Structure formats: structure tokens, C-alpha cells
Amino acid sequence: VQLQASGGGLVQAGDSLRLSCTAPGRTFSRYHVGWFRQSPGKERDFVAAIRWNGGNTFYADSVKGRFTISRDNAKKTVYLQMNGLKTEDTAIYYCAADQGLISSTFRDWQQYDYWGQGTQVTVSS
């Protein structure tokens, strides 16, 4: 599965962005997808994840209520709507996919087999 993340950019605090993760392969709809982020010198952190059928979503406490993950399997795309952005949201955002996740592993980046190239999100004060 080849993933492509897009939609990042430079915004001001309080603004919104929508990230997209696309995968042209026909089996993408069968994959769970997660978003992770990483800042220089820091570990890769979980942001949000969604089951293959959209039935369950998971969020990091730091983004709950501000970010929304969703998917449109017909378009082979997973979205991350980010509202109320803060300077601490600045990072490279990666989408990842895997089929074999269970509820306890959605937040663990090491459980994902397939990764996109990342898209930079910069939030200025």
C-alpha cells in the first residue's frame, strides 16, 4: 500500500487545516489508518486513527475535540480535519495503514506496516 499525505501548510494559531491521506490501491478500504506526528528531536506521537470501515475512531488527548478523523473509502482517502490549531501542533504529520490492528494497538506507531511521506504543518503564534 502506497500512501500519500497532503494538505499541510503554514497557518496561524486558531486556524484550520485538513490533511488527506490517499492510496490508489484497490485494497485501501480494508486498512485501518492512523495519523502520527513528529517534531525535530521528539518521538513520533499518535494523533488519531480510524478503523477500516470508519466504525471506530481514536484520538490523542491533546487533540480530542479539535481534530476529526474520517474516511471516504470510495475516494480511497482518509482525512484529518484540524481546527483550533495551536503552536504545539507544529510537526510533520504522517499517515500510516495496517490491517492487523486491534483496539489496544491503534495508538502504537510500531504496529503500522505502511507509511506515507509526511506533510509539514507549521502553526505560528
C-alpha positions in Angstrom: 0.0 0.0 0.0 1.5 3.3 -1.1 0.2 6.3 1.0 0.4 9.9 0.1 -0.2 12.6 2.7 -1.0 16.1 1.7 -2.7 19.3 3.0 -0.1 20.7 5.3 1.0 24.3 5.4 1.8 27.4 7.4 -1.2 28.8 9.4 -1.8 31.0 12.4 -2.9 29.8 15.8 -6.6 29.2 15.8 -6.8 28.4 12.1 -7.8 25.1 10.5 -6.3 22.7 8.1 -7.5 19.4 6.5 -4.9 16.8 5.8 -5.6 14.0 3.3 -4.1 10.5 3.1 -4.7 8.8 -0.2 -3.8 5.4 -1.5 -4.6 4.5 -5.1 -4.6 0.7 -4.5 -7.9 -1.0 -4.6 -7.5 -2.6 -1.1 -7.1 0.6 0.8 -10.6 0.4 2.1 -9.6 -2.7 4.1 -6.9 -1.0 6.0 -7.1 0.8 9.3 -5.4 4.2 9.1 -3.6 6.3 11.7 -2.2 9.8 11.8 1.0 10.4 13.7 3.2 13.5 14.1 6.8 14.2 14.8 8.7 17.3 15.7 12.5 17.6 15.5 14.2 15.8 18.4 11.0 14.3 19.6 9.4 10.9 19.4 6.6 10.1 16.9 3.3 10.7 18.6 -0.1 9.3 17.9 -2.7 11.8 16.8 -5.8 9.9 15.6 -6.8 6.6 13.9 -9.8 5.1 12.3 -11.0 1.6 11.6 -11.2 0.3 8.0 -14.9 0.8 7.9 -15.0 4.0 9.9 -16.7 2.2 12.8 -14.4 3.4 15.5 -12.1 6.4 15.9 -9.3 7.0 18.3 -7.7 10.3 19.4 -4.8 11.5 21.4 -6.0 13.5 24.4 -4.1 16.6 23.1 -6.3 16.8 20.0 -9.6 15.5 21.2 -12.3 18.0 20.5 -10.2 19.8 17.9 -9.3 17.2 15.4 -11.6 14.9 13.5 -10.6 11.8 11.5 -12.8 10.5 8.8 -12.6 8.4 5.7 -14.2 8.1 2.3 -13.4 4.6 1.0 -15.0 5.3 -2.4 -12.3 8.1 -2.8 -9.7 6.0 -1.1 -9.0 8.9 1.2 -8.7 9.4 4.9 -9.0 13.0 6.3 -7.7 14.7 9.4 -9.7 17.9 10.0 -7.7 20.1 12.3 -9.4 23.0 14.0 -8.2 25.4 16.6 -4.6 24.7 15.8 -2.0 25.6 18.4 1.7 26.2 18.1 2.4 22.9 19.7 0.6 21.2 16.8 3.6 22.1 14.6 5.1 18.9 13.3 5.4 16.6 10.3 2.2 14.6 10.0 2.4 11.1 8.7 -0.4 8.7 7.8 0.0 5.0 8.2 -2.0 1.9 7.4 -2.3 -1.6 8.6 -4.8 -4.4 8.5 -3.9 -6.3 11.7 -4.6 -3.8 14.4 -6.7 -4.3 17.5 -8.1 -1.6 19.7 -5.1 -1.6 22.0 -2.6 -1.1 19.2 -4.1 1.7 17.1 -2.0 4.2 19.1 1.3 2.4 18.6 3.2 3.6 15.5 5.3 0.5 15.5 2.2 -1.6 14.7 1.7 0.0 11.3 3.4 -1.5 8.3 2.8 1.2 5.6 3.7 4.9 5.8 3.3 8.0 3.7 6.0 10.5 3.2 4.7 13.1 5.7 3.3 16.6 5.3 4.6 19.6 7.3 2.2 21.6 9.5 3.5 24.8 11.0 1.4 26.9 13.3 2.6 30.4 14.1 1.5 32.4 17.1 
